Amino acid sequence: MTSPDCPPVKPADAQAQSLRRRDFNRFLLGAVPLIATPSETLLVLGDSLSAEYGLERGSGWVALLQSKLALTHPKVQVMNASISGDTTSGGLSRLPHLLTVHKPFAVVIELGANDALQGLDIKGTQSNLSQMVVLAQEAHAKTVLVGTQVPPNYGLEYNRAFAQVFVKVSREQHAILVPSLFSALGQHLKSLPAQEGQLERWFQSDHLHPLKEAHPYLLEAVWPAIQKTI
């Protein structure tokens, strides 16, 4: 029996409610975001260097990138999917879902340093990076590959081989290359008096992660490549 204050649900209304429940269930399963993602999404897939490790939220280079884009490309939203400690293998496993959910027009891949720190095979790192670039391009996203550096105690030969991984992948898969995330910072430090250019003034106590004062220079290194995707 239907109450006068509660009109019966019409078939069309029932169908709409069913669709809404189905969409919510898909969200719970990770198939779609709860809030629609803007079509102009730039995805950053990185490690602690991009995940603001040890920093106040909003002070890392990815957050600075969002602020910079807001001035010239206000419709672009930066999705920071970076995780501290992530490897190229972890990034490769996460990327398909991120591409499906966010449908980015561009993907910035900043991974590889933890592969080296964990002593993983360079060939595996190269293969993982190559597969990520291919996945992004198959999803019609322009791809930026960001190289990084490993501690000097790994030896000159290893450092050169590691740097070449990013060069090879970018050349073979036609990705936009940033040779080193630290290139602009390194140039800036060379321009400073010796005391001001000491690494202790620019890096956290682990000597691996830059302080917030250094992150504008990380963005400076990446920015020309970002411009090519917009």
C-alpha positions in Angstrom: 0.0 0.0 0.0 1.3 3.4 -1.0 1.3 6.4 1.4 0.0 9.7 0.0 3.2 11.3 1.1 5.4 8.8 -0.7 4.4 8.6 -4.3 5.2 5.3 -6.1 8.5 5.0 -7.9 8.0 5.2 -11.6 9.8 2.6 -13.8 12.1 5.4 -15.2 13.0 6.5 -11.6 13.7 2.9 -10.6 16.0 2.5 -13.6 17.9 5.7 -12.8 18.3 4.6 -9.2 19.6 1.3 -10.4 22.1 3.0 -12.7 23.3 5.2 -9.8 23.8 2.2 -7.6 25.7 0.5 -10.4 28.0 3.5 -10.8 28.7 3.6 -7.1 29.5 -0.1 -7.1 31.9 0.5 -10.0 33.6 3.2 -7.9 34.0 0.9 -5.0 35.7 -1.6 -7.3 38.0 1.2 -8.6 36.6 1.3 -12.1 35.6 5.0 -11.9 36.2 8.0 -9.7 33.4 9.2 -7.4 33.9 12.7 -8.8 34.3 13.1 -12.5 37.9 13.7 -13.4 38.5 16.7 -15.7 39.5 15.7 -19.2 42.6 17.9 -19.0 44.5 15.8 -16.4 48.2 15.6 -16.2 49.3 12.5 -14.3 52.6 12.4 -12.4 53.8 8.9 -11.6 56.8 9.1 -9.3 58.6 8.2 -6.1 59.5 10.1 -3.0 61.2 12.9 -5.1 57.7 13.7 -6.4 55.7 12.6 -3.3 56.9 15.4 -1.0 58.8 13.1 1.2 59.9 14.9 4.4 58.3 18.1 3.1 55.3 20.2 4.1 52.4 19.4 1.9 52.1 21.7 -1.1 55.8 22.6 -1.2 57.1 19.9 -3.6 57.8 20.4 -7.3 54.5 18.7 -8.4 52.4 21.1 -6.3 54.5 24.0 -7.7 53.7 22.7 -11.2 49.9 22.9 -10.4 50.3 26.5 -9.2 52.3 27.4 -12.3 49.8 25.8 -14.7 46.9 27.6 -12.9 48.3 30.9 -14.3 48.4 29.9 -17.9 46.3 26.7 -18.3 43.7 26.8 -15.5 41.8 23.9 -16.9 44.7 21.5 -16.4 44.6 19.5 -13.1 47.7 17.7 -11.9 47.1 14.3 -10.4 50.0 13.3 -8.3 50.1 9.5 -8.1 53.6 9.4 -6.6 54.5 7.0 -3.8 57.6 7.2 -1.7 59.8 4.1 -2.2 58.1 3.1 -5.5 60.0 1.3 -8.2 59.5 1.0 -11.9 57.8 -2.3 -11.3 55.4 -0.7 -8.9 54.7 2.1 -11.3 54.1 -0.4 -14.1 51.6 -2.3 -12.0 49.6 0.8 -11.0 49.6 2.7 -14.3 46.8 0.8 -16.2 44.3 1.6 -13.5 45.4 5.2 -13.3 45.1 5.6 -17.0 41.6 4.1 -16.9 40.4 6.3 -14.0 42.0 9.6 -14.9 42.3 9.5 -18.7 45.3 12.0 -18.7 46.4 13.9 -21.7 49.9 13.6 -20.5 51.9 11.4 -18.1 55.1 12.3 -16.4 57.1 9.3 -15.3 59.7 9.9 -12.5 60.8 6.5 -11.4 63.9 4.4 -11.3 66.0 5.8 -8.4 64.7 3.1 -6.0 65.5 0.4 -8.6 69.1 1.4 -8.3 69.1 1.8 -4.5 67.7 -1.7 -4.3 70.2 -3.1 -6.7 67.7 -4.2 -9.2 68.8 -5.2 -12.7 69.2 -2.2 -15.1 67.6 -4.2 -17.9 64.5 -4.7 -15.9 64.3 -1.0 -15.1 64.6 -0.2 -18.8 61.9 -2.8 -19.7 59.5 -1.4 -17.1 60.0 2.2 -18.2 59.5 1.2 -21.8 56.3 -0.6 -21.0 54.9 2.3 -19.1 55.6 4.7 -21.9 53.9 2.4 -24.4 50.8 2.0 -22.1 50.6 5.8 -21.7 50.9 6.4 -25.5 48.3 3.7 -26.2 46.0 5.7 -23.9 46.7 8.7 -26.2 48.7 10.5 -23.5 51.9 12.4 -24.3 54.7 11.0 -22.1 57.5 12.8 -20.3 60.3 10.5 -18.9 62.3 12.1 -16.1 65.8 10.8 -15.5 67.5 11.0 -12.1 70.8 10.3 -10.5 72.1 7.7 -8.1 74.7 8.3 -5.3 78.3 8.6 -6.6 79.5 5.6 -4.6 77.8 3.4 -7.2 80.7 4.2 -9.5 81.1 6.2 -12.7 80.4 3.2 -15.0 77.1 2.3 -13.3 76.0 6.0 -13.2 76.5 6.3 -16.9 74.7 3.1 -17.7 71.8 4.1 -15.4 71.5 7.5 -17.1 71.5 5.9 -20.5 68.4 3.8 -19.6 66.3 7.0 -19.8 67.9 8.1 -23.0 67.4 4.7 -24.7 63.7 4.4 -23.6 62.9 8.0 -24.7 64.6 7.5 -28.1 63.0 4.1 -28.8 59.5 5.0 -27.6 59.6 8.7 -28.7 59.0 10.0 -25.2 59.9 13.5 -24.1 63.1 13.3 -22.1 64.2 15.3 -19.0 67.8 14.0 -18.7 68.0 14.7 -15.0 65.5 16.0 -12.4 68.5 17.7 -10.7 70.0 19.5 -13.7 68.7 23.0 -12.9 69.5 22.6 -9.2 73.0 21.5 -10.0 73.5 24.5 -12.3 72.2 26.8 -9.5 74.5 25.4 -6.9 77.5 25.9 -9.2 76.6 29.6 -9.4 76.6 30.1 -5.7 79.5 30.9 -3.4 81.0 27.7 -2.0 79.4 28.0 1.5 75.9 28.7 0.1 76.2 25.8 -2.4 76.9 23.1 0.1 74.5 20.2 -0.2 73.6 20.4 3.4 71.8 23.6 2.7 69.7 22.1 0.0 69.1 18.4 1.0 67.5 16.7 3.9 69.7 14.8 6.4 69.6 11.7 4.3 71.4 13.6 1.5 69.0 12.1 -1.0 65.8 14.2 -0.8 65.9 17.9 -1.5 64.6 20.5 0.9 61.6 22.6 -0.2 64.0 25.4 -1.2 65.4 23.1 -3.9 62.0 22.1 -5.4 61.5 25.2 -7.6 64.7 24.1 -9.4 63.3 20.6 -9.9 60.3 22.1 -11.5 62.6 24.3 -13.6 64.2 21.1 -15.0 60.9 19.5 -15.9 59.0 22.6 -17.1 60.3 22.8 -20.7 59.2 19.2 -21.2 55.7 19.9 -19.7 55.2 22.7 -22.1 55.6 20.3 -25.0 52.6 18.3 -23.8 50.2 21.2 -23.5 
